[in-house]
Amino acid sequence: MTNKDLISQYVDTGIGISEYQFNKLSNNDKKTYLRKMEISIKNDYRNLQYYYGELSEETQLAVVKQNGGTIEYMDNPSKEVQLAAVKQDGFAIRFIDNPSEQLKLVAVKRNGGAIVYIDNPSEEVQFAAVKENGLSIKDIKNPSEQLQLFAVQINGNVIYFIKNPSDEVQLEAVKQNGNAIQYIENPSEKVQLEAVKQNSDNIQYIKNPSDRVKALRKELSNIFSWFKKK
C-alpha cells in the first residue's frame, strides 16, 4: 500500500492508520494526515488514538469537552484545558498533577466521588463533595462532626460509613430517613422513637426496643388500622 493509499484510507473512510503505518509516511504526508485527523478528533474524541503528534490547545479543549478523561493522554495541558476536563468529568482530576483549589472544587461539584483522588482536601472541598453526593463522606478521612451532620441531613443512610456517630448525628440521620436506624448500633430511646414515628415497621431494625418504643409502635399500628377500616 502506497503512502497516498494510506492517506486516502483515512480521507475516504474516516478510519485512522496505525502508528507503524504513520511512521512510514513522508514528512509531507504526515502533516496532511495529522491535519485531517485533528479535524476529525474535534468531532469524535475516540479518533485521538490515531493521532501521533502534539495537539493544539484548541483541539485539546474540543476533546476534553467531549470526554474529560482524555486529558490523561495530553502532555502539560493548560489550566484552561484542565478546567474544561473536570467540568466535563470530575474524575478527570486524577490525571492532573498538583491541581489547584479551584480545580478540586469544580471536580467535586461535578462528581462528589472525585474526592477520592484528592489528597488532603480542604473543608470547603469536603462540603462541596458531600453536597453533590452524600455518599462521598465514605472517602473522607476523619470527617468533622459538622460534616457528618451535613451528610446525614442529605442522606440518612450514609451513617453506615460514619464511625462512632454521636447521638446528634444518629438523630439527624433517622429524621432524614427512619430506615437509617438499621445501621446504628445501640441507638438511644430518642433515636428509636424518631425512627418508629416515621414508620412503625422500623422497629424490626431495633434490638431490644424500649417499652415506650413498643407502645408507640402499637399506637401507630392501631391508628393505621382504624384509617384502613374507614
C-alpha positions, 0 to 999 in steps of 0.5 A: 500500500502506497503512502497516498493509499494510506492517506486516502484510507483515512480521507475516504473512510474516516478510519485512522492508520496505525502508528507503524503505518504513520511512521512510514509516511513522508514528512509531507504526508504526515502533516496532511494526515495529522491535519485531517485527523485533528479535524476529525478528533474535534468531532469524535474524541475516540479518533485521538488514538490515531493521532501521533503528534502534539495537539493544539490547545484548541483541539485539546479543549474540543476533546476534553469537552467531549470526554474529560478523561482524555486529558490523561493522554495530553502532555502539560495541558493548560489550566484552561484545558484542565478546567474544561476536563473536570467540568466535563468529568470530575474524575478527570482530576486524577490525571492532573498533577498538583491541581489547584483549589479551584480545580478540586472544587469544580471536580467535586461539584461535578462528581462528589466521588472525585474526592477520592483522588484528592489528597488532603482536601480542604473543608470547603472541598469536603462540603462541596463533595458531600453536597453533590453526593452524600455518599462521598463522606465514605472517602473522607478521612476523619470527617468533622462532626459538622460534616457528618451532620451535613451528610446525614441531613442529605442522606440518612443512610450514609451513617453506615460509613460514619464511625462512632456517630454521636447521638446528634448525628444518629438523630439527624440521620433517622429524621432524614430517613427512619430506615437509617436506624438499621445501621446504628448500633445501640441507638438511644430511646430518642433515636428509636422513637424518631425512627418508629414515628416515621414508620412503625415497621422500623422497629424490626431494625431495633434490638431490644426496643424500649417499652415506650418504643413498643407502645408507640409502635402499637399506637401507630399500628392501631391508628393505621388500622382504624384509617384502613377500616374507614 
